[in-house]
């Protein structure tokens, strides 16, 4: 019960927000002259994290869209809302569109592209985590009532899906950031997380359609705010379609459930 209470507090404090779209647009230029960057946050979304994202990405040469697309009622309604937001913000008119997607965001975008492929979408960067992608199942199996009160039906829906890679027929540059560490919540439920099977950090297992990948010591919570560590790699991939030469392309040799005190040591 003690662990359940701690887990509840972590989730509740991290996600007690009132989300809304954050839009930063250069109104002096026409759509045909501009590039757009769309950020699709996940269940780690928060007002504080959005502020950090806005401050970091607003001056990087893109019109910025941090979309409030997740609907508590269901995953289907989440998908429908994203479809409407894409049209509402006239993203099809831009010269180029890039996406930076957290876990559920990548799934929603891929499902969208299956039937709504847009030729001006040039780059997609996915934040993926073999550990955190089990969080929805953990919440469903161990925190059912709490997770429903906080997230609604969509979390349970998401716990039942399986990921599929973006079709290789699309002319899109694809990058992966692979988290190598567990969040506080997943450390608490390590045993439950591992009960679903062995963890596989291979980029080819996570997403077999990618142009480049990088491993990061940051856990999923820190991926929303430690752009002083990961930001340079994100921007480099968005601009060039590859990560930097110094990017870590070998998995960290460590226990992913062991707490790391100093996140500034490694990328």
Buried (B, 14 or more C-beta within 10 A) or exposed (E): EEEEEEBBEBBEEBBEEEBEEBEBEEEEEEBEEBBBBBBBBBBBBBEEBBEBBBEBBBEBEBBBBBBBBBBEEBBEBBBEBBBEBBEEBEBBEBBBBBBBBBBBBBBBBBBBBEEBBBEBBBBBBBBBBBBBBBBBBBBBBBBEEBBBEBBBBBBBBBBEEEEEBBEEEBEBBBBBBBBBBBBBBBBBBBEBBEEEEEBEBEBEEBBEBBBBBBBBBBBBBBBBBBBEBBBBBBBBBBEEBBBBEEBBEEEBEEEBBEEBEEBEEBB
